[in-house]
Amino acid sequence: MKNILLFLLCLPLFTFAQREKLLYGYAYGMIHDGSGGGGATANVDLLHHNISVGPGVELTSYNGHTLIPVFADVKIKHRFGHIDPYVAGQFGRNGYNVSRTAEVPSGSGQESVTFNESGKYFYGVGAGVAWHFSRIGVFASYIYRGYKYRYPDRVSEEDQGVVFGDKSVNASLFIVGIVF
């Protein structure tokens, strides 16, 4: 799976469609809710260059631990000369798995539970603008994301097992990079 994703991300560098500018690669640095990070996406233009779709991967952190979001990126854009304003949507899975201990409600009050907090899925929406010089350009964007994590809700009184639910976390991403 990693090899396929790496191939898809590098596709804009190696294809004949690059001459027609149907494929764009985005490499960037970002601020992810106060933490630094970086990522890359590869988008294929569809419908007269107004919609682009492709895979993306990032490396950043959450609560001091590594977070690796893998996602589908969709951009709706319209070119005005050398400028591409766009709105973006993202949906994917966040690679995160950290051992934690938390106080969880139980029948007798609170109980300390050790568990693996793992990433489930996330969604994001935002906007940006790209400025194309010739074959290369620069871009900046803002994405607002909602993450879901596996987190304990309570300790069941019947079987003394932990009942898991979702923990929601929101993040703001400020992104600056190159488009090629």
N, C-alpha and C positions, 0 to 999 in steps of 0.2 A: 504494500500500500504506500509506504514511504517513497519507493522508487517511482511509482506512478505519479504521485503528487509532485515530486521533484521534476520529473519529465514535463508535466503540464505547466509548472511554473517557469521552466526554461524554454518552453515552446516558442515564445515570440522571438528568441534569438536565432532559432534554427529553421524557420519555415519559409517557404516561398510566399506565403500570404503576407509576410512582413513587408514585401515590396509594395503590396497593395494597401498597406496599413490597415489590415483587418484584425491584426493581433497587437495588443499593447501589453507591455509589462510595467508594473509599478513596483519600485523598490523604495522603502521609506523608513524613517525613524519616527517615533511617536512618544507622546506622553500619555500613559494609561493610568488615569487617576493618581497622578503624582509619581508613578514609576516609569522609568525609561523602557524602551523596547524598540523592536523593529519588525519588519515584515515584507512580504512580497505577494503580489497577485498577478495573475495572467488573465487578461480579458479578451474575448473574441467579440468583434463588432457584428451586430445583426441589424436588420431593418434600416438600411441606408445610414449606418453609423450612429443611430440614435439610441440603441440599446446595446450594452455590452455585458457579457456574462463570463464568469470564470472562477477558478479556485484560488484560495488564498491561505496563507499560513503566517503566523506571527509568533514572536518570542517575547514575553514580558513577565510580569510577576503580579501575584495577588497575596496579600498578607505575608510578604517576605519569602514566598515560595514560587518556583517557576510555573508559569501558565503558558500553555501552547494552544491558542485557538486555531482550529482548522475550519474553513468556512467556504460557502459559495457567495460570491460577490456579484451584485447586479447594479449597473449604473444606467440611468436614463439621462441622456445628455443631448446638447445641441451646440454645434460649432458655429462660432462667430469669428471668422478670420482665423486667427491663431489661438483663440481662447475657447475652451470647452467648459462651461459651467455644467454641473451635474448634481443629481440627487442619487444617493446610494442606499442600498439595502444589503444586509448580510444576515446569513443564517448558518449556524454551524454547531460544532461541538468543541468544548474547551477541555484540553488535556490537563487535568489537575487531580492529584490524588495525594492527600496529606493526612497523616495520623493526627487526630485531635482528641482532646478531652473536654467535655462540656457538662454543665449541670442541666439535667432534663427532668421535667415534671414526672412524678410517679404517684401512686396511690398514697404514699406516706410522706409526700412533700417533694423534695428534690433528690435526685440521685446522680452521682458522677458516672459518666459513660465515656469509654474510649471507643472511637470509631474512625473510619476512613472517610474524610470529607472529599468527595469526588465531584468533578464537573460533569454536568449533564449536557445541556444545550444552551445556546444563546441566540439572540437576535439583535440587530442593530439597524439604525437608520440615521442618515446624515446628509450633508451636502459638501460640495467642494468645487474647486476650479483648477483646470490645468492650462498651462501656457506652453504651446508647442513652438519650438524654434525651427526645427527641420525634422530630423529623425529622432530627436530627443527633446525633452521639455521638463518642466517642473510642475509640481502640483501641491496644493494644500487642501486639507479637508477636516471636518469635524464629524465624528460619529458618536452617537449616544447608544450604549449597549445595555441590555438586560440579561444577566447571567442567572442560571439556575444551578444550584448545587444540591447534592444529596446530604441531608442533615437530619439528625434525630428529632422527632416531635415529642415523644413521650415514651415511658416504659409501661408496657401493658401489664395490668394487674393479674390477668388470667394465667399467662404463661411466663411472666417476668422477662419477656423479650422486648427488644427495642423496636418501636414503630418509627419508620423513616418517612420523611416528607421532603419538600423542597425549601431551600433557602434562596431568596431572591436578593441579588446584588446588582446595583446599577453602576455604570462607569462612563466617564467622558473620555474620548480619545481625540487628541490634537495631533494631526499627521502632516508631515512635510517630506517630500521626496522627489524622485525623478521618474519620468515616464519615458519609455523607449519603445 
